[in-house]
Amino acid sequence: MEKIISRCGLICSKCEAYIATQANDQAALERVAKHWTEEFHSPFTATDVVCDGCLTTTGRLCSYAPKCEIRACAIQHNVLNCAYCDEYGCARITGFLAQVPEAKKTLEEIRASL
């Protein structure tokens, strides 16, 4: 499977929602919804977690993607992900990356290759 890196540095192609969606596995989508409901203390249904990755412009997005400020900012700045942004290190991405070190590592690796 091709590695798909989201706007914030998460790897969509490793995401349980993305994997379940691509496999068209309803039972897995229901497990993801239950897991996310518990993890994020917010109700999710199997429909809410269907996702083709946040880079998609014509595919399906999980219910959070349209609300994601980082995704919206990257689209507004016309960058594939935050690593390519001239404003990298802004408060929006820094706050997120402090909570998700694996995403920071991904973005830092991309920036180092630019």
C-alpha positions as protocol buffer text, in pm:
chain_id: "A"
residue {
  index: 1
  type: MET
  ca { x: 0 y: 0 z: 0 }
}
residue {
  index: 2
  type: GLU
  ca { x: 123 y: 348 z: -87 }
}
residue {
  index: 3
  type: LYS
  ca { x: 220 y: 565 z: 213 }
}
residue {
  index: 4
  type: ILE
  ca { x: -27 y: 853 z: 244 }
}
residue {
  index: 5
  type: ILE
  ca { x: 75 y: 1137 z: 477 }
}
residue {
  index: 6
  type: SER
  ca { x: -200 y: 1365 z: 599 }
}
residue {
  index: 7
  type: ARG
  ca { x: -184 y: 1743 z: 621 }
}
residue {
  index: 8
  type: CYS
  ca { x: -79 y: 1725 z: 989 }
}
residue {
  index: 9
  type: GLY
  ca { x: 176 y: 1447 z: 950 }
}
residue {
  index: 10
  type: LEU
  ca { x: -34 y: 1150 z: 1055 }
}
residue {
  index: 11
  type: ILE
  ca { x: 2 y: 859 z: 817 }
}
residue {
  index: 12
  type: CYS
  ca { x: -344 y: 798 z: 669 }
}
residue {
  index: 13
  type: SER
  ca { x: -240 y: 468 z: 517 }
}
residue {
  index: 14
  type: LYS
  ca { x: -173 y: 334 z: 870 }
}
residue {
  index: 15
  type: CYS
  ca { x: -498 y: 470 z: 1017 }
}
residue {
  index: 16
  type: GLU
  ca { x: -746 y: 208 z: 1130 }
}
residue {
  index: 17
  type: ALA
  ca { x: -1035 y: 403 z: 976 }
}
residue {
  index: 18
  type: TYR
  ca { x: -858 y: 435 z: 641 }
}
residue {
  index: 19
  type: ILE
  ca { x: -765 y: 65 z: 638 }
}
residue {
  index: 20
  type: ALA
  ca { x: -1121 y: -44 z: 725 }
}
residue {
  index: 21
  type: THR
  ca { x: -1264 y: 189 z: 460 }
}
residue {
  index: 22
  type: GLN
  ca { x: -1032 y: 63 z: 188 }
}
residue {
  index: 23
  type: ALA
  ca { x: -1118 y: -298 z: 281 }
}
residue {
  index: 24
  type: ASN
  ca { x: -1490 y: -212 z: 281 }
}
residue {
  index: 25
  type: ASP
  ca { x: -1502 y: -388 z: 619 }
}
residue {
  index: 26
  type: GLN
  ca { x: -1817 y: -281 z: 802 }
}
residue {
  index: 27
  type: ALA
  ca { x: -1731 y: -475 z: 1118 }
}
residue {
  index: 28
  type: ALA
  ca { x: -1389 y: -304 z: 1133 }
}
residue {
  index: 29
  type: LEU
  ca { x: -1552 y: 38 z: 1082 }
}
residue {
  index: 30
  type: GLU
  ca { x: -1783 y: -36 z: 1375 }
}
residue {
  index: 31
  type: ARG
  ca { x: -1482 y: -135 z: 1591 }
}
residue {
  index: 32
  type: VAL
  ca { x: -1304 y: 188 z: 1493 }
}
residue {
  index: 33
  type: ALA
  ca { x: -1613 y: 392 z: 1579 }
}
residue {
  index: 34
  type: LYS
  ca { x: -1633 y: 226 z: 1920 }
}
residue {
  index: 35
  type: HIS
  ca { x: -1260 y: 279 z: 1981 }
}
residue {
  index: 36
  type: TRP
  ca { x: -1273 y: 646 z: 1877 }
}
residue {
  index: 37
  type: THR
  ca { x: -1585 y: 705 z: 2089 }
}
residue {
  index: 38
  type: GLU
  ca { x: -1393 y: 579 z: 2392 }
}
residue {
  index: 39
  type: GLU
  ca { x: -1062 y: 746 z: 2307 }
}
residue {
  index: 40
  type: PHE
  ca { x: -1197 y: 1088 z: 2213 }
}
residue {
  index: 41
  type: HIS
  ca { x: -1496 y: 1094 z: 2451 }
}
residue {
  index: 42
  type: SER
  ca { x: -1725 y: 1181 z: 2163 }
}
residue {
  index: 43
  type: PRO
  ca { x: -1979 y: 961 z: 1986 }
}
residue {
  index: 44
  type: PHE
  ca { x: -1876 y: 812 z: 1650 }
}
residue {
  index: 45
  type: THR
  ca { x: -2071 y: 580 z: 1423 }
}
residue {
  index: 46
  type: ALA
  ca { x: -1929 y: 353 z: 1154 }
}
residue {
  index: 47
  type: THR
  ca { x: -2040 y: 613 z: 898 }
}
residue {
  index: 48
  type: ASP
  ca { x: -1844 y: 883 z: 1082 }
}
residue {
  index: 49
  type: VAL
  ca { x: -1513 y: 698 z: 1044 }
}
residue {
  index: 50
  type: VAL
  ca { x: -1536 y: 612 z: 673 }
}
residue {
  index: 51
  type: CYS
  ca { x: -1235 y: 786 z: 518 }
}
residue {
  index: 52
  type: ASP
  ca { x: -1023 y: 782 z: 202 }
}
residue {
  index: 53
  type: GLY
  ca { x: -756 y: 998 z: 368 }
}
residue {
  index: 54
  type: CYS
  ca { x: -753 y: 1370 z: 433 }
}
residue {
  index: 55
  type: LEU
  ca { x: -576 y: 1448 z: 106 }
}
residue {
  index: 56
  type: THR
  ca { x: -876 y: 1335 z: -95 }
}
residue {
  index: 57
  type: THR
  ca { x: -1068 y: 1599 z: -284 }
}
residue {
  index: 58
  type: THR
  ca { x: -1330 y: 1366 z: -428 }
}
residue {
  index: 59
  type: GLY
  ca { x: -1337 y: 1077 z: -181 }
}
residue {
  index: 60
  type: ARG
  ca { x: -1495 y: 1013 z: 154 }
}
residue {
  index: 61
  type: LEU
  ca { x: -1375 y: 1191 z: 467 }
}
residue {
  index: 62
  type: CYS
  ca { x: -1426 y: 1099 z: 831 }
}
residue {
  index: 63
  type: SER
  ca { x: -1668 y: 1329 z: 1008 }
}
residue {
  index: 64
  type: TYR
  ca { x: -1388 y: 1527 z: 1175 }
}
residue {
  index: 65
  type: ALA
  ca { x: -1189 y: 1613 z: 860 }
}
residue {
  index: 66
  type: PRO
  ca { x: -1414 y: 1900 z: 743 }
}
residue {
  index: 67
  type: LYS
  ca { x: -1378 y: 2055 z: 1091 }
}
residue {
  index: 68
  type: CYS
  ca { x: -1001 y: 2009 z: 1115 }
}
residue {
  index: 69
  type: GLU
  ca { x: -831 y: 2350 z: 1137 }
}
residue {
  index: 70
  type: ILE
  ca { x: -491 y: 2209 z: 1038 }
}
residue {
  index: 71
  type: ARG
  ca { x: -634 y: 2051 z: 724 }
}
residue {
  index: 72
  type: ALA
  ca { x: -819 y: 2373 z: 634 }
}
residue {
  index: 73
  type: CYS
  ca { x: -504 y: 2580 z: 690 }
}
residue {
  index: 74
  type: ALA
  ca { x: -289 y: 2352 z: 470 }
}
residue {
  index: 75
  type: ILE
  ca { x: -551 y: 2370 z: 194 }
}
residue {
  index: 76
  type: GLN
  ca { x: -567 y: 2749 z: 230 }
}
residue {
  index: 77
  type: HIS
  ca { x: -186 y: 2769 z: 206 }
}
residue {
  index: 78
  type: ASN
  ca { x: -196 y: 2532 z: -92 }
}
residue {
  index: 79
  type: VAL
  ca { x: 53 y: 2286 z: 61 }
}
residue {
  index: 80
  type: LEU
  ca { x: 41 y: 1908 z: 61 }
}
residue {
  index: 81
  type: ASN
  ca { x: 108 y: 1905 z: 435 }
}
residue {
  index: 82
  type: CYS
  ca { x: 244 y: 2137 z: 702 }
}
residue {
  index: 83
  type: ALA
  ca { x: 606 y: 2039 z: 634 }
}
residue {
  index: 84
  type: TYR
  ca { x: 588 y: 2237 z: 309 }
}
residue {
  index: 85
  type: CYS
  ca { x: 444 y: 2550 z: 470 }
}
residue {
  index: 86
  type: ASP
  ca { x: 650 y: 2867 z: 508 }
}
residue {
  index: 87
  type: GLU
  ca { x: 475 y: 2916 z: 843 }
}
residue {
  index: 88
  type: TYR
  ca { x: 573 y: 2571 z: 976 }
}
residue {
  index: 89
  type: GLY
  ca { x: 601 y: 2592 z: 1351 }
}
residue {
  index: 90
  type: CYS
  ca { x: 289 y: 2806 z: 1388 }
}
residue {
  index: 91
  type: ALA
  ca { x: 86 y: 2769 z: 1706 }
}
residue {
  index: 92
  type: ARG
  ca { x: -179 y: 2556 z: 1533 }
}
residue {
  index: 93
  type: ILE
  ca { x: 57 y: 2275 z: 1426 }
}
residue {
  index: 94
  type: THR
  ca { x: 292 y: 2306 z: 1725 }
}
residue {
  index: 95
  type: GLY
  ca { x: 10 y: 2241 z: 1970 }
}
residue {
  index: 96
  type: PHE
  ca { x: -100 y: 1935 z: 1777 }
}
residue {
  index: 97
  type: LEU
  ca { x: 252 y: 1798 z: 1735 }
}
residue {
  index: 98
  type: ALA
  ca { x: 317 y: 1829 z: 2108 }
}
residue {
  index: 99
  type: GLN
  ca { x: 41 y: 1570 z: 2153 }
}
residue {
  index: 100
  type: VAL
  ca { x: 132 y: 1350 z: 1855 }
}
residue {
  index: 101
  type: PRO
  ca { x: 512 y: 1301 z: 1838 }
}
residue {
  index: 102
  type: GLU
  ca { x: 492 y: 1049 z: 1554 }
}
residue {
  index: 103
  type: ALA
  ca { x: 332 y: 1314 z: 1332 }
}
residue {
  index: 104
  type: LYS
  ca { x: 606 y: 1560 z: 1427 }
}
residue {
  index: 105
  type: LYS
  ca { x: 871 y: 1304 z: 1333 }
}
residue {
  index: 106
  type: THR
  ca { x: 707 y: 1253 z: 993 }
}
residue {
  index: 107
  type: LEU
  ca { x: 687 y: 1626 z: 919 }
}
residue {
  index: 108
  type: GLU
  ca { x: 1044 y: 1687 z: 1039 }
}
residue {
  index: 109
  type: GLU
  ca { x: 1170 y: 1411 z: 808 }
}
residue {
  index: 110
  type: ILE
  ca { x: 992 y: 1573 z: 514 }
}
residue {
  index: 111
  type: ARG
  ca { x: 1129 y: 1918 z: 603 }
}
residue {
  index: 112
  type: ALA
  ca { x: 1482 y: 1777 z: 628 }
}
residue {
  index: 113
  type: SER
  ca { x: 1452 y: 1644 z: 274 }
}
residue {
  index: 114
  type: LEU
  ca { x: 1340 y: 1978 z: 124 }
}
